[in-house]
Amino acid sequence: MSEERVIGMVQKNELMQVRVTKKSYSGRDYIHVRQFVRRKDESEYKPTAKGIAIEIRQAPEICAVFEKLAEELERNK
């Protein structure tokens, strides 16, 4: 059985959000970045196929890439 913990969330619009979660599966830890959606007549968000799973050991590399992106965005303001 897998254990999941929400690390953070970005609300894209009224019906869509992106969640970053940490999840264990088959004895390995992963970071998931996944899009969730909900129907207007429902309150619960459901995961879509749009997203990625990264082994936790790769997290520092991914973070470094996002730091470079943040620096680039800051330079281009």
N, CA, C and O of each residue as an XYZ file, in Angstrom:
308
protein
N       0.838     -1.179      0.000
C       0.000      0.000      0.000
C       0.885      1.246      0.000
O       1.937      1.266      0.639
N       0.458      2.275     -0.712
C       1.276      3.476     -0.799
C       0.764      4.549      0.164
O      -0.431      4.650      0.442
N       1.700      5.330      0.654
C       1.391      6.439      1.549
C       1.632      7.722      0.768
O       2.681      7.877      0.142
N       0.669      8.646      0.796
C       0.787      9.879      0.030
C       0.655     11.081      0.954
O      -0.182     11.106      1.856
N       1.518     12.094      0.703
C       1.471     13.328      1.494
C       1.537     14.507      0.540
O       2.447     14.592     -0.285
N       0.574     15.419      0.649
C       0.558     16.613     -0.200
C       1.608     17.587      0.320
O       1.592     17.972      1.489
N       2.526     17.981     -0.574
C       3.581     18.938     -0.231
C       3.120     20.363     -0.523
O       3.392     21.281      0.250
N       2.426     20.538     -1.635
C       1.944     21.857     -2.021
C       0.942     21.768     -3.152
O       0.745     20.716     -3.758
N       0.308     22.916     -3.421
C      -0.723     22.950     -4.440
C      -0.783     24.340     -5.058
O      -0.600     25.345     -4.370
N      -1.041     24.388     -6.365
C      -1.234     25.648     -7.078
C      -2.600     25.579     -7.745
O      -2.865     24.679     -8.543
N      -3.462     26.528     -7.417
C      -4.794     26.581     -8.024
C      -4.672     27.294     -9.365
O      -4.382     28.490     -9.399
N      -4.888     26.578    -10.480
C      -4.764     27.166    -11.815
C      -6.005     27.964    -12.181
O      -5.905     29.043    -12.766
N      -7.170     27.439    -11.840
C      -8.440     28.130    -12.053
C      -9.482     27.461    -11.166
O      -9.135     26.639    -10.318
N     -10.734     27.797    -11.347
C     -11.799     27.297    -10.482
C     -11.914     25.770    -10.483
O     -12.315     25.174     -9.484
N     -11.562     25.146    -11.603
C     -11.772     23.708    -11.746
C     -10.488     22.889    -11.851
O     -10.548     21.669    -12.000
N      -9.333     23.542    -11.775
C      -8.075     22.828    -12.007
C      -7.005     23.267    -11.013
O      -6.868     24.449    -10.698
N      -6.253     22.286    -10.531
C      -5.130     22.575     -9.649
C      -3.984     21.618     -9.952
O      -4.182     20.538    -10.508
N      -2.787     22.038     -9.575
C      -1.605     21.192     -9.701
C      -1.157     20.878     -8.280
O      -0.983     21.777     -7.457
N      -0.975     19.604     -8.009
C      -0.533     19.169     -6.670
C       0.843     18.540     -6.763
O       1.157     17.813     -7.705
N       1.656     18.837     -5.760
C       2.950     18.184     -5.596
C       2.811     17.295     -4.376
O       2.516     17.768     -3.279
N       3.028     15.992     -4.578
C       2.884     15.040     -3.483
C       4.118     14.158     -3.388
O       4.860     13.983     -4.355
N       4.316     13.611     -2.204
C       5.357     12.610     -1.971
C       4.636     11.303     -1.732
O       3.732     11.218     -0.901
N       5.044     10.289     -2.468
C       4.341      9.016     -2.392
C       5.330      7.871     -2.443
O       6.302      7.906     -3.198
N       5.078      6.861     -1.638
C       5.896      5.647     -1.656
C       5.169      4.586     -2.465
O       3.958      4.406     -2.340
N       5.939      3.880     -3.304
C       5.353      2.813     -4.109
C       6.412      1.735     -4.316
O       7.527      2.026     -4.748
N       6.066      0.522     -4.015
C       6.974     -0.628     -4.161
C       8.322     -0.382     -3.483
O       9.371     -0.748     -4.012
N       8.279      0.231     -2.325
C       9.494      0.454     -1.549
C      10.335      1.632     -2.007
O      11.430      1.840     -1.483
N       9.857      2.407     -2.966
C      10.596      3.589     -3.442
C       9.754      4.839     -3.207
O       8.525      4.801     -3.255
N      10.443      5.941     -2.952
C       9.768      7.225     -2.735
C       9.796      8.052     -4.011
O      10.810      8.117     -4.706
N       8.671      8.680     -4.305
C       8.525      9.490     -5.512
C       7.924     10.840     -5.170
O       7.190     10.990     -4.194
N       8.256     11.819     -6.000
C       7.593     13.113     -6.001
C       6.693     13.116     -7.235
O       7.150     12.855     -8.348
N       5.419     13.413     -7.026
C       4.471     13.501     -8.136
C       4.078     14.958     -8.321
O       3.784     15.655     -7.350
N       4.074     15.412     -9.555
C       3.538     16.717     -9.923
C       2.409     16.392    -10.899
O       2.657     15.973    -12.029
N       1.169     16.589    -10.453
C       0.040     16.103    -11.234
C      -1.089     17.129    -11.260
O      -1.336     17.845    -10.289
N      -1.761     17.172    -12.404
C      -2.923     18.036    -12.567
C      -4.164     17.317    -12.035
O      -4.386     16.137    -12.308
N      -4.961     18.058    -11.269
C      -6.227     17.549    -10.749
C      -7.350     18.434    -11.273
O      -7.176     19.644    -11.416
N      -8.486     17.839    -11.554
C      -9.641     18.605    -12.032
C     -10.879     18.188    -11.255
O     -10.932     17.118    -10.650
N     -11.874     19.070    -11.292
C     -13.163     18.723    -10.716
C     -14.257     19.235    -11.638
O     -14.071     20.206    -12.371
N     -15.384     18.573    -11.589
C     -16.540     19.019    -12.352
C     -17.239     20.117    -11.575
O     -17.156     20.171    -10.348
N     -17.929     20.993    -12.291
C     -18.605     22.119    -11.627
C     -19.604     21.673    -10.572
O     -19.810     22.362     -9.573
N     -20.220     20.526    -10.793
C     -21.237     20.054     -9.859
C     -20.668     19.166     -8.749
O     -21.430     18.565     -7.990
N     -19.335     19.076     -8.648
C     -18.690     18.259     -7.627
C     -17.692     19.105     -6.843
O     -17.212     20.126     -7.335
N     -17.388     18.678     -5.633
C     -16.413     19.416     -4.820
C     -15.051     18.723     -4.793
O     -14.048     19.352     -4.458
N     -15.003     17.448     -5.138
C     -13.759     16.676     -5.061
C     -12.951     16.771     -6.356
O     -13.481     16.594     -7.454
N     -11.661     17.054     -6.199
C     -10.739     17.059     -7.338
C     -10.251     15.637     -7.590
O     -10.016     14.872     -6.654
N     -10.103     15.295     -8.868
C      -9.635     13.962     -9.234
C      -8.373     14.080    -10.091
O      -8.262     15.002    -10.900
N      -7.422     13.158     -9.923
C      -6.175     13.235    -10.698
C      -6.411     12.930    -12.170
O      -7.290     12.145    -12.527
N      -5.613     13.564    -13.011
C      -5.642     13.282    -14.439
C      -4.360     12.526    -14.804
O      -3.499     12.295    -13.955
N      -4.249     12.154    -16.057
C      -3.036     11.487    -16.538
C      -1.909     12.492    -16.764
O      -0.762     12.099    -16.977
N      -2.226     13.778    -16.720
C      -1.221     14.810    -16.961
C      -0.383     15.025    -15.714
O      -0.863     15.553    -14.712
N       0.866     14.614    -15.786
C       1.757     14.788    -14.656
C       2.996     13.933    -14.810
O       3.149     13.189    -15.779
N       3.872     14.057    -13.835
C       5.106     13.272    -13.847
C       5.381     12.740    -12.447
O       4.940     13.300    -11.444
N       6.117     11.649    -12.417
C       6.594     11.074    -11.160
C       8.116     11.022    -11.245
O       8.676     10.554    -12.236
N       8.774     11.505    -10.202
C      10.226     11.593    -10.166
C      10.715     10.863     -8.923
O      10.194     11.084     -7.830
N      11.697     10.007     -9.077
C      12.255      9.363     -7.887
C      12.831     10.430     -6.975
O      13.431     11.401     -7.437
N      12.646     10.246     -5.693
C      13.056     11.238     -4.704
C      14.540     11.574     -4.819
O      14.945     12.697     -4.521
N      15.350     10.615     -5.246
C      16.789     10.864     -5.386
C      17.084     11.893     -6.480
O      18.165     12.483     -6.492
N      16.141     12.115     -7.394
C      16.310     13.090     -8.472
C      15.796     14.480     -8.090
O      15.977     15.434     -8.847
N      15.168     14.599     -6.941
C      14.574     15.872     -6.525
C      15.575     17.028     -6.502
O      15.229     18.115     -6.966
N      16.800     16.854     -5.988
C      17.745     17.972     -5.996
C      18.051     18.486     -7.412
O      18.199     19.691     -7.616
N      18.145     17.586     -8.374
C      18.397     18.006     -9.757
C      17.229     18.815    -10.310
O      17.426     19.847    -10.952
N      16.019     18.341    -10.057
C      14.828     19.044    -10.532
C      14.732     20.416     -9.872
O      14.410     21.402    -10.534
N      15.008     20.484     -8.575
C      14.978     21.765     -7.860
C      15.989     22.741     -8.445
O      15.701     23.931     -8.575
N      17.162     22.248     -8.794
C      18.187     23.102     -9.397
C      17.713     23.681    -10.724
O      17.986     24.842    -11.030
N      17.016     22.889    -11.498
C      16.477     23.369    -12.783
C      15.444     24.471    -12.536
O      15.441     25.483    -13.237
N      14.570     24.283    -11.545
C      13.574     25.303    -11.248
C      14.215     26.574    -10.684
O      13.708     27.672    -10.910
N      15.317     26.434     -9.959
C      16.035     27.617     -9.491
C      16.595     28.400    -10.670
O      16.539     29.630    -10.681
N      17.136     27.697    -11.666
C      17.624     28.362    -12.877
C      16.479     29.058    -13.600
O      16.638     30.175    -14.092
N      15.331     28.401    -13.665
C      14.166     29.004    -14.300
C      13.747     30.277    -13.570
O      13.451     31.286    -14.211
N      13.719     30.242    -12.246
C      13.353     31.416    -11.458
C      14.321     32.570    -11.712
O      13.902     33.722    -11.822
N      15.612     32.261    -11.804
C      16.610     33.296    -12.095
C      16.377     33.889    -13.481
O      16.459     35.104    -13.661
N      16.090     33.045    -14.447
C      15.820     33.511    -15.816
C      14.587     34.416    -15.852
O      14.594     35.463    -16.500
N      13.546     34.008    -15.161
C      12.334     34.817    -15.122
C      12.586     36.171    -14.458
O      12.048     37.192    -14.885
N      13.402     36.165    -13.419
C      13.734     37.406    -12.715
C      14.511     38.357    -13.617
O      14.278     39.565    -13.604
N      15.429     37.808    -14.394
C      16.230     38.629    -15.328
C      15.363     39.228    -16.429
O      15.659     40.317    -16.922
N      14.312     38.542    -16.817
C      13.482     38.971    -17.947
C      12.241     39.739    -17.536
O      11.311     39.872    -18.332
N      12.204     40.247    -16.313
C      11.055     41.028    -15.856
C      10.965     42.336    -16.597
O      10.057     43.127    -16.344
